[in-house]
Amino acid sequence: MHMKRVVITGMGSISPFGKGVDVLIESLKANKSAVAVVPALTEIKGLRTMVAALATNVDPKEIPRKFRRSMSNMSIYATLACHEACAMGRITEAHCSSGRMGVSIGSTVGSPIATHDFYKDFLPDNTVENTRSTFFFQIMNHSCASNVVQVFGIKGRMFAPSSACSTSTQAIGYGYETIAFGKQEMMLCGGADEFHPLSAATFDIFNAASIKYNDRPHMTPRPFDRDRDGVVCAEGSGILLLESLESAVQRGVPVLAEVIGFATVSDPTNIADPDVDSIESCIRKSLLDAGVAPEEIDYVNAHATGTIQGDIAEGNAIKRVFGNRAPVSSLKGHLGHTMAASGALETIATISMMNGNYMIPTLNLDHIDPLCEGLAHIQRLEESHIEVAIKNNFALGGVNTCIVLRRYTHD
């Protein structure tokens, strides 16, 4: 079967640094941290972590009320990011309604804020009298994808992956395969999540949340660092517009990068702990799908959340595949862990690095953990040519995902 080439022609971002791709990239290049103390966390009994990275400069009223009524924060983030991606890719209403465009946008769960509000009203008196008719549309797992479809009038396929930290990387990969097999010409792909104290509590209960830097939030998380102590939860949305190369050329729109490989594998060894063999397998399968050798990879954008076990497992898998040749960095030190949005936001940053000939370092990597040595860690902003890059994301529940990107040059 003839496979179509798939390219990226638009990007949109709502991040802890604010609205827009430009502010995301400028903040990353300036080595800024978006992590701060969140007062709401101090009100939760037994919670030890007090830091998070929350989305800023978001105005929900940019979305008409008739659509906004069925949206939680995460759907608002996804919709605004889609607006930016569509504007960049010169997408019109006609493209959206043609049936040739689809959506692949996921979240970790439905809105935790809406769920919290419902049970806050329901439990004391066992009543649903105060429940709004739009409640379900905020908590369903495909809320982000569905709300985007409504706003933009999209009539093609709809996917809504829900695989925690791997969500948006899977969403991009599924969009890539859908276009490659000729099922759609264009796909809006990515993920979104909103912060709730229970997001942080989940990792705290696992003993995987950062708790030692509550008085110095800018110093955590610390991927690959000797003094790391866990995840910092965050929120936002990253969206990429994928389309066939044929479509992009015909429309005369600039191509930002090409997606050339994708792999996702499940890990049955442990529902909570990462496995180096499974991660290595995912990396190698994505390279095989892309038709590139390990020595052709110029940059590895690591998942690396700042957990003890996760960083070591991923670091060892990267070392097995690439040795110490391919430069490696994680962007969690800047952004925190934006959960379902992380893969897409970090893919956007990786594409910007490719086109700008630079590499963003791992923030807070001051002393490399001896168990994470042997990699070409990036510890300062560097000028460098990136022809081919790989993006890793690995999730609780044994979901491993990688995508391979190539700089686009006219043939």
Summary of the structure (lengths in Angstrom):
residues: 411
radius of gyration: 20.0
end to end distance: 21.7
largest distance: 66.7
contacts: 1593
relative contact order: 0.18
helix: 40%
strand: 21%
